Amino acid sequence: MQFQQLQTRLKTLWRSPDEFDVRDCQVLIVPSLSLDQSELQKIAGVHYYEERLLFSLARLRNPYTRLIYVTSQPLHPSIVDYYLELLPGIPSSHARDRLDLFATYDASHKPLTQKLLERPRLLEKIRRRLDPEHAYMVCFNATPLERELALKLEIPLLGLDPDLLYWGTKGGSRQIFAECGVPHPDGSELVNDPAALAEVAAELWERQPQLQRIVIKLNEGFSGEGNALLDLAPLASVAPSQATHRERSQQLQQAFQALRFQCPTETWPQFEQKIHQLGAIAEAFIEGEVKRSPSAQGHINPLGEVEMLSTHDQVLGGPDGQIFLGCSFPADEGYRLRIQEMGEAIGKNLAQKGALERYGVDFVAVYHPDRDPQWELNAIEINLRKGGTTHPLMALKLLTDGYYSPSDGLFYTRRGQPKFYRASDNVQKADYQGLLPSDLMDIIVSDRLHFNSVEGVGAAFHLMGCLSEYGKLGLTSIGNSPEQAEEIYHQVVASLDRAT
């Protein structure tokens, strides 16, 4: 009840980040990845992902907004300077005076929010910087940890009530798709042990005898890391027309030990333990010679209004193309407005349930040249948090001061120039290890690839703290056409390759 009372303040405190606001405002940004930590550790340099929300410094263009940004380890000053110098229309020194940086000095594998809660003296320092009547908190995703932090600081959380987290799980997503009449793959209910999982997988195969593969999905996953693939070809002897249900279930349970995991170090005992902890579903794998993975991104504001923000074609990798690597904006014109329409319907359903802030919906699109429409679409997942498509869009907004047009799914500058981008969190090579952020700037500026505010094209970077240790970098390349954005992306990679 106390949390709900805090949340009511958001209706008067909140303003769109796109709106120029001259009121007193304080925003505490806690970019904690409060997700399953064992899954997160599969991502190289994941502790640097707290830097992805640094594009939120765009809020400092409002002259009376103060920002507090918290990280596990201190941010390098040159990284902070980089973002401040991107701010349009305001001296970077003016913005810097309204920015407070705090760090827990803790590199352990714990969510940042938990680290904060374990440091009451640091919390007290942050509290003294806040005026509860004008402050709210922003995070990457909302869990009971973020709710506890909001209560301790006595400020509202601009994020999902953790009691609604179910609607962002695999099981909850499927329920909402059904309620909205949005097409989605055939699949099972949520179960919590391998025997029950084998039962529902057998039932799925019996409903869909033509299936070639089944996806086993942990109920909670990140960037596709919680998915495993089961090939049915070796199980032809227990196919629906060849064996009893019991024989089929038994063989499927044994076959789980040969699941194809997205992470090469994953083992069946590890995955089995997570099935018991998190639950899992069995879902039909959508086959197709020409297949893409688009997504739609929306926002539910504290007034319950749904705004569509973008569509993307996701760039996926891993053994079976299920790991998020990057994205391009906008999604293909053959389906972008259709996934936007479905994304909006899902957003309205979520809003009725009380959801808040950003959400994303992932789809699978399969091309059928002899059909109308030619792209068959299936929704596969809802993410009730910021995601890999969030910060590239924030970068585009920051650098161009433009707007998204739902009528055609394009993004325009104030002068009506459409903009496009290609983005990635995974520009990574061993040769890049040892490069400092200052080295990166030397290389990019020398080759004139840095974002040019006059021409409105070029590259913007994130995850710069990850570069020296992991040889990994985040990149958003912005162009006046999809081809130009793609070309700039490859020019940046080529420039880094030459320099190393």
JORA-V520766 format. One record per pair of residues at least 6 apart in sequence whose C-alpha atoms are under 6 Angstrom apart, sorted by the first residue. I is the first residue (numbers start at 1). J is the second residue. D is the distance in Angstrom with one decimal. If there is no record, write none. Layout:
I_J_D, I_J_D
This chain:
6_156_5.0, 7_156_5.0, 11_302_5.5, 20_62_5.9, 21_62_5.5, 22_64_5.8, 24_64_5.1, 24_65_5.9, 25_65_4.7, 25_134_5.2, 26_65_5.7, 26_66_4.8, 26_67_5.8, 26_134_5.9, 26_135_4.4, 27_67_5.0, 27_135_5.7, 27_136_5.4, 27_137_5.7, 28_68_4.7, 28_137_4.6, 29_69_4.9, 29_137_5.9, 29_138_4.9, 29_139_5.9, 30_70_5.5, 30_139_4.9, 31_50_5.1, 31_139_5.0, 31_140_5.1, 32_111_5.7, 32_112_4.7, 32_113_5.8, 32_140_5.9, 33_111_5.9, 34_111_5.0, 48_466_5.8, 51_463_5.8, 60_95_5.7, 66_98_4.8, 66_99_6.0, 67_99_4.9, 68_99_5.9, 68_100_4.7, 68_101_5.9, 69_101_5.1, 70_101_6.0, 70_102_4.8, 70_103_5.5, 71_103_4.8, 72_103_5.2, 72_104_4.9, 72_105_5.6, 72_106_5.4, 72_112_6.0, 73_103_5.3, 73_105_4.8, 74_103_5.3, 84_92_5.3, 85_92_5.5, 132_155_5.5, 136_155_5.3, 136_156_5.0, 136_157_5.8, 137_157_4.8, 137_158_5.8, 138_158_5.4, 140_386_5.5, 141_385_4.8, 142_159_5.9, 142_160_5.7, 143_162_4.9, 144_162_5.7, 150_156_5.9, 159_356_5.6, 159_357_5.3, 160_355_5.6, 160_356_4.9, 166_172_5.4, 167_173_5.7, 168_382_5.3, 168_383_5.2, 168_384_5.2, 169_219_5.4, 169_220_5.6, 170_219_4.9, 171_190_5.9, 173_381_5.7, 173_382_5.5, 183_378_5.1, 184_378_4.4, 184_379_4.8, 185_284_5.8, 186_284_5.6, 187_282_5.6, 187_283_4.0, 187_284_6.0, 188_200_5.8, 188_281_5.6, 188_282_5.4, 190_280_5.6, 190_281_5.1, 191_279_5.4, 191_280_5.6, 192_275_5.5, 192_276_4.8, 192_279_4.4, 193_276_5.5, 198_249_5.1, 198_252_5.6, 198_253_5.1, 199_249_5.3, 201_282_5.5, 202_249_5.5, 206_240_5.4, 212_232_5.5, 213_230_5.6, 213_231_4.7, 213_232_5.4, 213_285_5.5, 214_230_5.2, 214_283_5.7, 214_284_4.9, 214_285_5.1, 215_228_5.8, 215_229_4.7, 215_282_5.8, 215_283_5.2, 215_285_5.6, 216_227_5.8, 216_228_5.1, 216_281_5.9, 216_282_4.8, 217_226_5.9, 217_227_4.6, 217_280_5.4, 217_281_5.4, 218_226_5.3, 218_279_6.0, 218_280_4.3, 219_278_5.8, 219_279_5.4, 219_280_4.9, 223_323_5.5, 223_324_5.0, 224_322_5.3, 224_323_4.7, 228_260_5.4, 228_261_4.6, 229_259_5.7, 229_260_5.0, 230_259_5.3, 238_248_5.2, 257_268_5.5, 262_318_5.8, 262_319_5.8, 288_366_5.8, 290_366_5.9, 290_367_5.5, 291_365_5.6, 291_366_4.5, 292_364_5.9, 292_365_5.1, 293_313_5.9, 293_314_5.4, 293_363_5.6, 293_364_4.8, 294_312_5.4, 294_313_4.2, 294_314_5.5, 294_363_5.4, 295_311_5.6, 295_312_5.3, 295_361_5.5, 295_362_4.4, 295_363_5.7, 296_310_5.9, 296_311_4.4, 296_340_5.8, 296_343_5.8, 296_360_5.7, 296_361_5.3, 297_309_5.5, 297_310_5.2, 297_359_6.0, 297_360_4.4, 298_307_5.6, 298_308_4.2, 298_309_5.0, 298_358_5.8, 298_359_5.5, 299_306_5.7, 299_307_5.2, 299_357_5.2, 299_358_4.3, 300_306_4.6, 300_356_5.0, 300_357_4.8, 301_357_5.8, 304_351_5.7, 311_330_5.4, 311_331_5.3, 312_328_5.5, 312_329_4.8, 312_330_4.9, 312_331_4.3, 313_327_5.5, 313_328_5.3, 313_331_4.7, 314_326_5.9, 314_327_4.2, 315_325_5.5, 315_326_4.8, 315_327_5.1, 316_322_5.7, 316_323_5.2, 316_324_4.7, 316_325_5.3, 317_323_5.0, 325_424_6.0, 325_426_5.9, 326_423_5.4, 326_424_3.9, 327_422_6.0, 327_423_5.3, 328_421_5.7, 328_422_4.3, 329_420_5.6, 329_421_5.3, 358_385_5.7, 358_386_5.9, 359_383_5.5, 359_384_4.6, 359_385_5.5, 360_382_5.7, 360_383_5.0, 361_381_5.8, 361_382_4.6, 362_379_5.9, 362_380_5.7, 362_381_5.2, 363_378_5.4, 363_379_4.2, 363_380_5.4, 364_377_5.8, 364_378_5.3, 365_375_5.9, 365_376_5.5, 365_377_4.7, 366_375_5.5, 366_376_5.1, 367_374_5.7, 367_375_4.6, 368_374_4.9, 392_476_6.0, 402_412_5.4, 402_413_4.1, 402_414_5.5, 403_411_5.6, 403_412_5.5, 404_410_6.0, 404_411_4.4, 405_411_5.9, 411_418_5.5, 411_419_5.6, 412_418_4.3, 412_419_6.0, 419_479_5.9, 419_480_5.0, 420_478_5.7, 420_479_5.4, 420_481_5.7, 420_482_5.5, 421_477_5.3, 421_478_4.4, 421_485_5.1, 422_476_5.8, 422_477_5.4, 422_485_5.8, 423_475_5.5, 423_476_4.2, 424_474_5.5, 424_475_5.4, 425_474_4.2, 427_472_5.6, 427_473_5.1, 428_471_5.4, 428_472_4.1, 429_471_5.5, 430_471_5.4, 431_500_6.0, 432_471_4.3, 433_468_4.7, 433_469_5.7, 433_470_5.8, 433_471_4.0, 434_468_4.2, 435_468_4.8, 436_468_5.5, 437_464_5.9, 444_450_5.8, 449_458_5.4, 450_458_5.2, 450_459_4.9, 451_457_5.6, 451_458_3.7, 451_459_4.8, 452_458_5.9, 457_478_5.2, 457_479_4.9, 458_477_5.7, 458_478_5.4, 459_476_5.7, 459_477_4.4, 460_475_5.9, 460_476_5.2, 461_474_5.5, 461_475_4.6, 462_474_4.7, 463_473_5.4, 463_474_5.2, 464_473_5.8, 466_472_5.7, 467_473_5.5, 477_485_5.4, 477_488_5.9, 477_489_5.4, 478_485_5.0, 479_485_4.2
